[in-house]
């Protein structure tokens, strides 16, 4: 997907339309030390207490073939930075694309 490096957009801090620089944020690492379905995480949520696990909180089954597929694209976050007040604001929704190219706007 191709996007211009700069665009005019509403800035909530300036309360008017201003020139804004566009940049793409990297997805970064997964935050937090706990795995999503871990036993310690379940205990923090008040689950997995008492005697026995009733077949719920033990080890997980092996990942089957259908589960191994991954998504072909990532949801990239587009960040807009106002050139007047230098405040940044991400786009309201991430875009699911394989790659975003930032390029100069060409005059027609």
N, CA, C and O atoms as a GROMACS GRO file, in nm:
protein
  432
    1UNK      N    1   0.084  -0.117   0.000
    1UNK     CA    2   0.000   0.000   0.000
    1UNK      C    3   0.090   0.124   0.000
    1UNK      O    4   0.188   0.129   0.074
    2UNK      N    5   0.057   0.222  -0.081
    2UNK     CA    6   0.136   0.344  -0.090
    2UNK      C    7   0.065   0.459  -0.019
    2UNK      O    8  -0.055   0.481  -0.040
    3UNK      N    9   0.140   0.530   0.064
    3UNK     CA   10   0.087   0.646   0.136
    3UNK      C   11   0.183   0.763   0.117
    3UNK      O   12   0.303   0.742   0.100
    4UNK      N   13   0.132   0.888   0.118
    4UNK     CA   14   0.222   1.003   0.111
    4UNK      C   15   0.296   1.021   0.244
    4UNK      O   16   0.249   0.975   0.348
    5UNK      N   17   0.411   1.090   0.239
    5UNK     CA   18   0.488   1.114   0.362
    5UNK      C   19   0.420   1.220   0.449
    5UNK      O   20   0.432   1.216   0.571
    6UNK      N   21   0.349   1.314   0.387
    6UNK     CA   22   0.278   1.418   0.459
    6UNK      C   23   0.137   1.431   0.407
    6UNK      O   24   0.109   1.403   0.290
    7UNK      N   25   0.046   1.473   0.496
    7UNK     CA   26  -0.092   1.492   0.455
    7UNK      C   27  -0.156   1.600   0.542
    7UNK      O   28  -0.108   1.628   0.652
    8UNK      N   29  -0.265   1.659   0.495
    8UNK     CA   30  -0.340   1.754   0.576
    8UNK      C   31  -0.447   1.675   0.650
    8UNK      O   32  -0.520   1.595   0.591
    9UNK      N   33  -0.455   1.699   0.781
    9UNK     CA   34  -0.546   1.621   0.864
    9UNK      C   35  -0.583   1.703   0.987
    9UNK      O   36  -0.511   1.795   1.025
   10UNK      N   37  -0.695   1.669   1.049
   10UNK     CA   38  -0.740   1.742   1.167
   10UNK      C   39  -0.654   1.706   1.287
   10UNK      O   40  -0.632   1.588   1.316
   11UNK      N   41  -0.605   1.808   1.358
   11UNK     CA   42  -0.527   1.788   1.481
   11UNK      C   43  -0.615   1.824   1.600
   11UNK      O   44  -0.658   1.939   1.611
   12UNK      N   45  -0.643   1.729   1.689
   12UNK     CA   46  -0.730   1.758   1.804
   12UNK      C   47  -0.667   1.855   1.904
   12UNK      O   48  -0.739   1.923   1.977
   13UNK      N   49  -0.535   1.863   1.907
   13UNK     CA   50  -0.467   1.956   1.999
   13UNK      C   51  -0.477   2.100   1.946
   13UNK      O   52  -0.511   2.191   2.022
   14UNK      N   53  -0.447   2.120   1.816
   14UNK     CA   54  -0.455   2.254   1.755
   14UNK      C   55  -0.600   2.294   1.724
   14UNK      O   56  -0.630   2.412   1.707
   15UNK      N   57  -0.688   2.195   1.717
   15UNK     CA   58  -0.829   2.214   1.681
   15UNK      C   59  -0.848   2.274   1.542
   15UNK      O   60  -0.937   2.356   1.521
   16UNK      N   61  -0.762   2.232   1.448
   16UNK     CA   62  -0.775   2.274   1.308
   16UNK      C   63  -0.698   2.177   1.219
   16UNK      O   64  -0.623   2.093   1.268
   17UNK      N   65  -0.719   2.189   1.089
   17UNK     CA   66  -0.646   2.104   0.995
   17UNK      C   67  -0.504   2.155   0.980
   17UNK      O   68  -0.481   2.274   0.955
   18UNK      N   69  -0.408   2.064   0.995
   18UNK     CA   70  -0.267   2.101   0.983
   18UNK      C   71  -0.194   2.000   0.897
   18UNK      O   72  -0.246   1.892   0.868
   19UNK      N   73  -0.073   2.034   0.855
   19UNK     CA   74   0.014   1.941   0.782
   19UNK      C   75   0.064   1.837   0.883
   19UNK      O   76   0.114   1.872   0.990
   20UNK      N   77   0.052   1.711   0.847
   20UNK     CA   78   0.095   1.606   0.940
   20UNK      C   79   0.184   1.505   0.870
   20UNK      O   80   0.159   1.465   0.756
   21UNK      N   81   0.289   1.464   0.942
   21UNK     CA   82   0.384   1.367   0.890
   21UNK      C   83   0.332   1.227   0.921
   21UNK      O   84   0.279   1.204   1.029
   22UNK      N   85   0.347   1.134   0.827
   22UNK     CA   86   0.299   0.997   0.846
   22UNK      C   87   0.419   0.906   0.866
   22UNK      O   88   0.518   0.914   0.794
   23UNK      N   89   0.409   0.818   0.968
   23UNK     CA   90   0.510   0.714   0.983
   23UNK      C   91   0.441   0.585   1.026
   23UNK      O   92   0.332   0.587   1.082
   24UNK      N   93   0.508   0.474   0.997
   24UNK     CA   94   0.451   0.343   1.028
   24UNK      C   95   0.524   0.287   1.148
   24UNK      O   96   0.647   0.279   1.149
   25UNK      N   97   0.448   0.247   1.251
   25UNK     CA   98   0.508   0.189   1.371
   25UNK      C   99   0.529   0.040   1.349
   25UNK      O  100   0.448  -0.028   1.286
   26UNK      N  101   0.640  -0.010   1.403
   26UNK     CA  102   0.665  -0.154   1.395
   26UNK      C  103   0.575  -0.223   1.496
   26UNK      O  104   0.531  -0.161   1.593
   27UNK      N  105   0.546  -0.350   1.474
   27UNK     CA  106   0.456  -0.422   1.562
   27UNK      C  107   0.518  -0.446   1.698
   27UNK      O  108   0.446  -0.460   1.796
   28UNK      N  109   0.651  -0.449   1.706
   28UNK     CA  110   0.719  -0.466   1.834
   28UNK      C  111   0.705  -0.607   1.887
   28UNK      O  112   0.657  -0.696   1.818
   29UNK      N  113   0.748  -0.625   2.010
   29UNK     CA  114   0.743  -0.758   2.071
   29UNK      C  115   0.611  -0.779   2.143
   29UNK      O  116   0.538  -0.684   2.170
   30UNK      N  117   0.582  -0.902   2.174
   30UNK     CA  118   0.464  -0.931   2.256
   30UNK      C  119   0.496  -0.888   2.398
   30UNK      O  120   0.600  -0.924   2.452
   31UNK      N  121   0.408  -0.812   2.458
   31UNK     CA  122   0.436  -0.759   2.590
   31UNK      C  123   0.388  -0.854   2.700
   31UNK      O  124   0.288  -0.924   2.684
   32UNK      N  125   0.460  -0.855   2.807
   32UNK     CA  126   0.420  -0.936   2.922
   32UNK      C  127   0.485  -1.073   2.923
   32UNK      O  128   0.503  -1.134   2.818
   33UNK      N  129   0.519  -1.120   3.040
   33UNK     CA  130   0.590  -1.248   3.050
   33UNK      C  131   0.499  -1.371   3.046
   33UNK      O  132   0.548  -1.482   3.025
   34UNK      N  133   0.370  -1.352   3.065
   34UNK     CA  134   0.281  -1.468   3.076
   34UNK      C  135   0.224  -1.509   2.941
   34UNK      O  136   0.182  -1.425   2.862
   35UNK      N  137   0.225  -1.639   2.916
   35UNK     CA  138   0.163  -1.691   2.794
   35UNK      C  139   0.011  -1.679   2.807
   35UNK      O  140  -0.042  -1.677   2.918
   36UNK      N  141  -0.056  -1.671   2.695
   36UNK     CA  142  -0.200  -1.644   2.694
   36UNK      C  143  -0.280  -1.748   2.772
   36UNK      O  144  -0.368  -1.713   2.849
   37UNK      N  145  -0.249  -1.875   2.752
   37UNK     CA  146  -0.328  -1.979   2.818
   37UNK      C  147  -0.257  -2.042   2.935
   37UNK      O  148  -0.288  -2.156   2.972
   38UNK      N  149  -0.161  -1.972   2.995
   38UNK     CA  150  -0.080  -2.032   3.101
   38UNK      C  151  -0.159  -2.047   3.230
   38UNK      O  152  -0.257  -1.977   3.256
   39UNK      N  153  -0.113  -2.141   3.310
   39UNK     CA  154  -0.177  -2.170   3.437
   39UNK      C  155  -0.164  -2.053   3.533
   39UNK      O  156  -0.258  -2.021   3.606
   40UNK      N  157  -0.046  -1.988   3.533
   40UNK     CA  158  -0.025  -1.876   3.625
   40UNK      C  159  -0.115  -1.758   3.588
   40UNK      O  160  -0.159  -1.684   3.676
   41UNK      N  161  -0.142  -1.740   3.458
   41UNK     CA  162  -0.230  -1.632   3.413
   41UNK      C  163  -0.375  -1.662   3.455
   41UNK      O  164  -0.449  -1.573   3.494
   42UNK      N  165  -0.412  -1.790   3.445
   42UNK     CA  166  -0.546  -1.832   3.487
   42UNK      C  167  -0.566  -1.807   3.636
   42UNK      O  168  -0.674  -1.768   3.680
   43UNK      N  169  -0.460  -1.831   3.714
   43UNK     CA  170  -0.469  -1.809   3.859
   43UNK      C  171  -0.485  -1.661   3.891
   43UNK      O  172  -0.556  -1.626   3.986
   44UNK      N  173  -0.421  -1.576   3.814
   44UNK     CA  174  -0.436  -1.433   3.834
   44UNK      C  175  -0.580  -1.388   3.807
   44UNK      O  176  -0.627  -1.290   3.865
   45UNK      N  177  -0.648  -1.461   3.718
   45UNK     CA  178  -0.787  -1.428   3.686
   45UNK      C  179  -0.884  -1.496   3.785
   45UNK      O  180  -1.006  -1.485   3.770
   46UNK      N  181  -0.828  -1.565   3.885
   46UNK     CA  182  -0.914  -1.630   3.985
   46UNK      C  183  -0.961  -1.767   3.943
   46UNK      O  184  -1.052  -1.821   4.005
   47UNK      N  185  -0.902  -1.825   3.841
   47UNK     CA  186  -0.938  -1.959   3.796
   47UNK      C  187  -0.834  -2.059   3.845
   47UNK      O  188  -0.740  -2.021   3.916
   48UNK      N  189  -0.848  -2.184   3.809
   48UNK     CA  190  -0.751  -2.290   3.838
   48UNK      C  191  -0.720  -2.303   3.986
   48UNK      O  192  -0.606  -2.328   4.024
   49UNK      N  193  -0.820  -2.286   4.069
   49UNK     CA  194  -0.800  -2.301   4.214
   49UNK      C  195  -0.868  -2.430   4.264
   49UNK      O  196  -0.946  -2.491   4.192
   50UNK      N  197  -0.838  -2.468   4.384
   50UNK     CA  198  -0.903  -2.584   4.445
   50UNK      C  199  -0.830  -2.714   4.414
   50UNK      O  200  -0.716  -2.711   4.369
   51UNK      N  201  -0.895  -2.827   4.439
   51UNK     CA  202  -0.832  -2.957   4.423
   51UNK      C  203  -0.860  -3.013   4.285
   51UNK      O  204  -0.975  -3.012   4.239
   52UNK      N  205  -0.759  -3.062   4.219
   52UNK     CA  206  -0.775  -3.123   4.087
   52UNK      C  207  -0.803  -3.019   3.981
   52UNK      O  208  -0.846  -2.907   4.011
   53UNK      N  209  -0.779  -3.056   3.857
   53UNK     CA  210  -0.800  -2.955   3.753
   53UNK      C  211  -0.926  -2.982   3.672
   53UNK      O  212  -0.959  -2.904   3.583
   54UNK      N  213  -0.996  -3.091   3.701
   54UNK     CA  214  -1.120  -3.125   3.629
   54UNK      C  215  -1.101  -3.123   3.478
   54UNK      O  216  -1.192  -3.089   3.403
   55UNK      N  217  -0.981  -3.159   3.434
   55UNK     CA  218  -0.954  -3.167   3.290
   55UNK      C  219  -0.941  -3.033   3.222
   55UNK      O  220  -0.947  -3.026   3.099
   56UNK      N  221  -0.924  -2.925   3.299
   56UNK     CA  222  -0.922  -2.793   3.238
   56UNK      C  223  -0.786  -2.726   3.237
   56UNK      O  224  -0.749  -2.662   3.138
   57UNK      N  225  -0.710  -2.738   3.347
   57UNK     CA  226  -0.592  -2.655   3.362
   57UNK      C  227  -0.462  -2.734   3.346
   57UNK      O  228  -0.356  -2.684   3.384
   58UNK      N  229  -0.469  -2.853   3.292
   58UNK     CA  230  -0.348  -2.935   3.275
   58UNK      C  231  -0.273  -2.895   3.149
   58UNK      O  232  -0.281  -2.782   3.102
   59UNK      N  233  -0.199  -2.990   3.096
   59UNK     CA  234  -0.119  -2.961   2.976
   59UNK      C  235  -0.211  -2.955   2.854
   59UNK      O  236  -0.320  -3.012   2.854
   60UNK      N  237  -0.166  -2.884   2.752
   60UNK     CA  238  -0.247  -2.868   2.631
   60UNK      C  239  -0.218  -2.981   2.532
   60UNK      O  240  -0.110  -3.039   2.536
   61UNK      N  241  -0.312  -3.012   2.444
   61UNK     CA  242  -0.286  -3.114   2.343
   61UNK      C  243  -0.189  -3.060   2.238
   61UNK      O  244  -0.167  -2.940   2.227
   62UNK      N  245  -0.133  -3.151   2.161
   62UNK     CA  246  -0.039  -3.111   2.055
   62UNK      C  247  -0.111  -3.027   1.951
   62UNK      O  248  -0.229  -3.048   1.924
   63UNK      N  249  -0.040  -2.932   1.893
   63UNK     CA  250  -0.101  -2.844   1.792
   63UNK      C  251  -0.124  -2.926   1.665
   63UNK      O  252  -0.031  -2.985   1.610
   64UNK      N  253  -0.247  -2.929   1.620
   64UNK     CA  254  -0.278  -3.006   1.500
   64UNK      C  255  -0.238  -2.929   1.374
   64UNK      O  256  -0.205  -2.811   1.381
   65UNK      N  257  -0.242  -2.996   1.261
   65UNK     CA  258  -0.194  -2.936   1.135
   65UNK      C  259  -0.269  -2.809   1.098
   65UNK      O  260  -0.208  -2.713   1.050
   66UNK      N  261  -0.400  -2.805   1.120
   66UNK     CA  262  -0.478  -2.688   1.079
   66UNK      C  263  -0.445  -2.565   1.162
   66UNK      O  264  -0.469  -2.453   1.117
   67UNK      N  265  -0.390  -2.584   1.280
   67UNK     CA  266  -0.364  -2.472   1.370
   67UNK      C  267  -0.233  -2.400   1.335
   67UNK      O  268  -0.212  -2.287   1.380
   68UNK      N  269  -0.146  -2.463   1.256
   68UNK     CA  270  -0.013  -2.409   1.230
   68UNK      C  271  -0.012  -2.293   1.133
   68UNK      O  272   0.087  -2.220   1.124
   69UNK      N  273  -0.119  -2.275   1.059
   69UNK     CA  274  -0.122  -2.168   0.958
   69UNK      C  275  -0.115  -2.032   1.026
   69UNK      O  276  -0.174  -2.011   1.133
   70UNK      N  277  -0.042  -1.939   0.964
   70UNK     CA  278  -0.036  -1.804   1.018
   70UNK      C  279  -0.094  -1.707   0.917
   70UNK      O  280  -0.111  -1.740   0.800
   71UNK      N  281  -0.125  -1.588   0.962
   71UNK     CA  282  -0.181  -1.487   0.873
   71UNK      C  283  -0.072  -1.436   0.780
   71UNK      O  284   0.045  -1.429   0.818
   72UNK      N  285  -0.112  -1.401   0.659
   72UNK     CA  286  -0.015  -1.355   0.558
   72UNK      C  287   0.022  -1.209   0.580
   72UNK      O  288   0.126  -1.164   0.530
   73UNK      N  289  -0.059  -1.135   0.654
   73UNK     CA  290  -0.033  -0.993   0.674
   73UNK      C  291  -0.038  -0.958   0.822
   73UNK      O  292  -0.096  -1.031   0.903
   74UNK      N  293   0.023  -0.843   0.856
   74UNK     CA  294   0.017  -0.793   0.993
   74UNK      C  295  -0.067  -0.666   0.993
   74UNK      O  296  -0.083  -0.600   0.890
   75UNK      N  297  -0.121  -0.634   1.109
   75UNK     CA  298  -0.197  -0.510   1.121
   75UNK      C  299  -0.099  -0.400   1.159
   75UNK      O  300  -0.051  -0.396   1.273
   76UNK      N  301  -0.069  -0.311   1.064
   76UNK     CA  302   0.029  -0.206   1.086
   76UNK      C  303  -0.038  -0.080   1.139
   76UNK      O  304  -0.149  -0.046   1.098
   77UNK      N  305   0.031  -0.011   1.228
   77UNK     CA  306  -0.022   0.110   1.289
   77UNK      C  307   0.039   0.231   1.220
   77UNK      O  308   0.161   0.243   1.210
   78UNK      N  309  -0.047   0.322   1.170
   78UNK     CA  310  -0.002   0.444   1.105
   78UNK      C  311  -0.010   0.558   1.206
   78UNK      O  312  -0.115   0.582   1.266
   79UNK      N  313   0.102   0.628   1.225
   79UNK     CA  314   0.110   0.735   1.324
   79UNK      C  315   0.118   0.870   1.253
   79UNK      O  316   0.202   0.888   1.164
   80UNK      N  317   0.032   0.963   1.292
   80UNK     CA  318   0.030   1.097   1.235
   80UNK      C  319   0.090   1.194   1.336
   80UNK      O  320   0.048   1.198   1.451
   81UNK      N  321   0.190   1.275   1.293
   81UNK     CA  322   0.253   1.373   1.381
   81UNK      C  323   0.229   1.512   1.326
   81UNK      O  324   0.267   1.542   1.213
   82UNK      N  325   0.165   1.597   1.408
   82UNK     CA  326   0.135   1.734   1.367
   82UNK      C  327   0.265   1.814   1.358
   82UNK      O  328   0.349   1.805   1.448
   83UNK      N  329   0.282   1.891   1.251
   83UNK     CA  330   0.404   1.969   1.231
   83UNK      C  331   0.401   2.100   1.309
   83UNK      O  332   0.504   2.166   1.323
   84UNK      N  333   0.283   2.139   1.361
   84UNK     CA  334   0.271   2.264   1.436
   84UNK      C  335   0.300   2.239   1.585
   84UNK      O  336   0.388   2.302   1.643
   85UNK      N  337   0.224   2.148   1.646
   85UNK     CA  338   0.238   2.124   1.791
   85UNK      C  339   0.323   2.000   1.823
   85UNK      O  340   0.353   1.975   1.939
   86UNK      N  341   0.363   1.924   1.721
   86UNK     CA  342   0.447   1.804   1.735
   86UNK      C  343   0.382   1.691   1.816
   86UNK      O  344   0.450   1.602   1.866
   87UNK      N  345   0.250   1.695   1.828
   87UNK     CA  346   0.178   1.587   1.896
   87UNK      C  347   0.150   1.476   1.795
   87UNK      O  348   0.125   1.502   1.678
   88UNK      N  349   0.155   1.351   1.843
   88UNK     CA  350   0.131   1.236   1.756
   88UNK      C  351   0.001   1.168   1.793
   88UNK      O  352  -0.039   1.167   1.910
   89UNK      N  353  -0.064   1.111   1.692
   89UNK     CA  354  -0.189   1.039   1.715
   89UNK      C  355  -0.194   0.922   1.617
   89UNK      O  356  -0.175   0.943   1.497
   90UNK      N  357  -0.219   0.799   1.664
   90UNK     CA  358  -0.229   0.687   1.571
   90UNK      C  359  -0.361   0.690   1.495
   90UNK      O  360  -0.458   0.751   1.540
   91UNK      N  361  -0.365   0.626   1.380
   91UNK     CA  362  -0.489   0.612   1.305
   91UNK      C  363  -0.586   0.533   1.391
   91UNK      O  364  -0.545   0.449   1.471
   92UNK      N  365  -0.716   0.559   1.374
   92UNK     CA  366  -0.816   0.499   1.462
   92UNK      C  367  -0.819   0.346   1.449
   92UNK      O  368  -0.857   0.277   1.543
   93UNK      N  369  -0.779   0.295   1.333
   93UNK     CA  370  -0.781   0.151   1.312
   93UNK      C  371  -0.654   0.110   1.240
   93UNK      O  372  -0.611   0.178   1.147
   94UNK      N  373  -0.593  -0.002   1.281
   94UNK     CA  374  -0.475  -0.053   1.211
   94UNK      C  375  -0.514  -0.106   1.074
   94UNK      O  376  -0.628  -0.150   1.054
   95UNK      N  377  -0.421  -0.102   0.981
   95UNK     CA  378  -0.450  -0.152   0.846
   95UNK      C  379  -0.383  -0.286   0.828
   95UNK      O  380  -0.264  -0.301   0.854
   96UNK      N  381  -0.459  -0.385   0.782
   96UNK     CA  382  -0.401  -0.517   0.759
   96UNK      C  383  -0.344  -0.521   0.618
   96UNK      O  384  -0.414  -0.546   0.520
   97UNK      N  385  -0.214  -0.497   0.610
   97UNK     CA  386  -0.143  -0.498   0.481
   97UNK      C  387  -0.008  -0.566   0.501
   97UNK      O  388   0.042  -0.573   0.613
   98UNK      N  389   0.049  -0.614   0.391
   98UNK     CA  390   0.180  -0.679   0.401
   98UNK      C  391   0.290  -0.575   0.414
   98UNK      O  392   0.388  -0.596   0.485
   99UNK      N  393   0.275  -0.461   0.344
   99UNK     CA  394   0.379  -0.359   0.347
   99UNK      C  395   0.318  -0.222   0.316
   99UNK      O  396   0.230  -0.211   0.231
  100UNK      N  397   0.366  -0.118   0.385
  100UNK     CA  398   0.323   0.020   0.356
  100UNK      C  399   0.444   0.097   0.308
  100UNK      O  400   0.547   0.102   0.375
  101UNK      N  401   0.431   0.159   0.189
  101UNK     CA  402   0.538   0.240   0.134
  101UNK      C  403   0.503   0.386   0.152
  101UNK      O  404   0.394   0.430   0.113
  102UNK      N  405   0.596   0.464   0.210
  102UNK     CA  406   0.576   0.607   0.222
  102UNK      C  407   0.654   0.675   0.112
  102UNK      O  408   0.774   0.652   0.097
  103UNK      N  409   0.587   0.759   0.034
  103UNK     CA  410   0.654   0.826  -0.078
  103UNK      C  411   0.607   0.970  -0.090
  103UNK      O  412   0.503   1.009  -0.038
  104UNK      N  413   0.688   1.048  -0.161
  104UNK     CA  414   0.654   1.189  -0.184
  104UNK      C  415   0.531   1.200  -0.271
  104UNK      O  416   0.512   1.122  -0.364
  105UNK      N  417   0.446   1.298  -0.241
  105UNK     CA  418   0.326   1.320  -0.321
  105UNK      C  419   0.365   1.381  -0.454
  105UNK      O  420   0.435   1.482  -0.458
  106UNK      N  421   0.321   1.322  -0.563
  106UNK     CA  422   0.358   1.372  -0.695
  106UNK      C  423   0.249   1.463  -0.750
  106UNK      O  424   0.130   1.432  -0.741
  107UNK      N  425   0.291   1.576  -0.808
  107UNK     CA  426   0.197   1.670  -0.869
  107UNK      C  427   0.145   1.610  -0.999
  107UNK      O  428   0.220   1.552  -1.077
  108UNK      N  429   0.014   1.627  -1.023
  108UNK     CA  430  -0.046   1.569  -1.144
  108UNK      C  431  -0.045   1.669  -1.257
  108UNK      O  432  -0.092   1.638  -1.367
   0.00000   0.00000   0.00000
